[in-house]
Amino acid sequence: MSVEISIRENKYNLNLNDLIVMGKRINNKKRNFLFISKVLGKHIEAKPNVCKEIGYKLAGLIFNKEEREETYKNSEKICVLGFAETATGLGMAVASYIENSYYLTTTREDIKEIKSILKFEEEHSHATTHKCFPLDKDKLINSEKIILVDDEITTGKSMINIIKELKKVTNAKKFIILSILDWRNEAHRKAYDELVNKENINVEVLSLISGDIKVTDTATYMDNNDKVINDTTDVLNYNVLDRIDLKTNYEKEVESYLLNTGRFGVEFAEIQALESKCEDIANKLQGLIESNEKILVLGHGENIYIPCRIASYINGDVYFKSTTRSPIYCENIDGYPIKEKQVFYHKGVKYYFYNKSEIEKKYDKVILITEDDLNIKLTNNMIAVRV
């Protein structure tokens, strides 16, 4: 794919090639490319502590401290909002460094027991509708500052859409957009100035790297061939983390969710408390792992942060990635990151699992961390664990 990139600002002097690799979207005429992150463990494997470190760097842009601090002191009522699906883990990593913050994710889950406090569209996405289900709505409504976290901004339209919705339902006047990459051109940036003036709010955009991109490839990459995984495996039930049971619009009357993923809102102190629980789970998993084995820990869908933190406490050569709803074009050529795709269905939703053959060769064991009874055998060397 032919893309011209020029860097405008790079505060930490990061190497862009360490952060992303270009990929192609499937059957998408609106936007045929995507930036595949090398640091979030979403579509390709990453070391588990890298995502947490990127969250720290993003939080640091707000507080502008030169010396490293364990967490940033904060006296404001701050809500950090992470975007489903890719940035749910990144957003929680940011919130984990901001004292007294409240973390919430958008979600594509269809929960009927709680009314979504907002609903907005991500126009270029494969799954456009985002919803929000905070159990304590006042934490969002009474926020003085809302920090929106995503992995990259191309036009910024999605952020404008959600800020308009948040303006309707919250008292916030200050918004900060945090992103690893910001590719908005001059016209897109002008749209933000117009938003600020029209809505009488303050909007600040902070990114690790900003610049301009020019995509000269206008092809639409078609791929309707799906290899469906139907094999199943047993699920180990550790039952360590707090849960909540809610009615959904799925065929099951009640679904059991992990309480503190961010989908229902989570306090800073609860994020900190998760660390010891993730370590406990990792210690249990250690008994399933032989010495010198190379391990891949898998998250599923929107559940990224907790599996990633569990992976960080497992001894040895450990990597992390996640299943995804994102359809990515596959090419089995050197230098292209997504070489093979399999699909599976969970709660009626189509998910993708990439590079199965390569993963089976590279890793001795694959450990799927699931919040329900997902038992799809994604690889021949997989162990599924309900936490």
RAMOMO-V929517 format. One record per run of one state. SS is the DSSP state (@ for helix, = for strand, . for the rest). FROM is the first residue (numbers start at 1). LEN is the number of residues. If there is no record, write none. Layout:
ss-><SS/SS>
from-><FROM/FROM>
len-><LEN/LEN>
This chain:
ss-><./=/./@/=/./=/./=/./@/./=/./=/./@/./=/./=/./=/./=/./=/./=/./@/./=/./@/./=/./@/./=/./=/./=/./=/./=/./=/./=/./=/@/./=/./=/./@/./=/./=/./=/./=/./=/./@/./=/./=/./=/.>
from-><1/3/11/16/20/27/33/38/46/47/48/64/72/73/78/83/88/96/98/99/102/106/107/108/111/112/119/122/129/132/137/142/145/154/157/170/174/183/186/200/202/216/221/222/228/229/232/233/235/238/243/249/254/259/266/268/287/294/301/303/304/305/313/317/323/324/325/328/329/341/347/349/355/356/363/365/371/376/377/382/387>
len-><2/8/5/4/7/6/5/8/1/1/16/8/1/5/5/5/8/2/1/3/4/1/1/3/1/7/3/7/3/5/5/3/9/3/13/4/9/3/14/2/14/5/1/6/1/3/1/2/3/5/6/5/5/7/2/19/7/7/2/1/1/8/4/6/1/1/3/1/12/6/2/6/1/7/2/6/5/1/5/5/1>
